[in-house]
Amino acid sequence: MKKTTQKRQLQLLSSNGFVFSLIILLLNDFYFKSHYHNWLTGKLSDFAGLFVFSIFFIAFIPNRKHLILILTAMLFIFWKSEFSGSLINHFNNLHLITIGRVVDYSDYIALIILPVAYYY
């Protein structure tokens, strides 16, 4: 019985919603943003990224769905704020890879995708 539940949860990773969101996220980040850089491409990454991130962790830790979504929201809020700037600068000084983000508080609108992920 437990194996069936685990298998069903891992099937989330091959579900239409997860795969579609992942494709949109990758296409958007690696093509659309560079060719059509506008408000839509920025928001699309936020919505798709939050959904994919949440579903990925829910698939592996289904009994902590509430916690995953709360932590996801908190991390997103931190990431999209100016408070994450020093952490990003510190990481970039390691010269492993360069990461960046734009502080845009209107990105918080994407948090409305988290209840969708919960019920998905």
WOTAPE-V736762 format. One record per backbone hydrogen bond with DSSP energy under -1.0 kcal/mol. CO is the residue of the C=O (numbers start at 1). NH is the residue of the N-H. If there is no record, write none. Layout:
CO,NH + CO,NH
This chain:
1,5 + 2,6 + 3,7 + 4,8 + 5,9 + 6,10 + 7,11 + 9,12 + 10,13 + 11,14 + 12,15 + 15,19 + 16,20 + 17,21 + 18,22 + 19,23 + 20,24 + 21,25 + 22,26 + 23,27 + 24,28 + 25,29 + 26,30 + 27,31 + 27,32 + 28,33 + 31,35 + 32,36 + 38,42 + 39,43 + 40,44 + 41,45 + 42,46 + 43,47 + 44,48 + 45,49 + 46,50 + 47,51 + 48,52 + 49,53 + 50,54 + 51,55 + 52,56 + 53,57 + 54,58 + 55,59 + 57,61 + 61,64 + 62,65 + 64,68 + 65,69 + 66,70 + 67,71 + 68,72 + 69,73 + 70,74 + 71,75 + 72,76 + 73,77 + 74,78 + 75,79 + 76,80 + 78,81 + 81,84 + 82,85 + 84,88 + 85,89 + 86,90 + 87,91 + 88,92 + 89,93 + 91,94 + 92,95 + 104,107 + 105,108 + 106,109 + 107,110 + 108,111 + 109,112 + 110,113 + 111,114 + 113,117 + 114,118 + 115,119 + 116,120
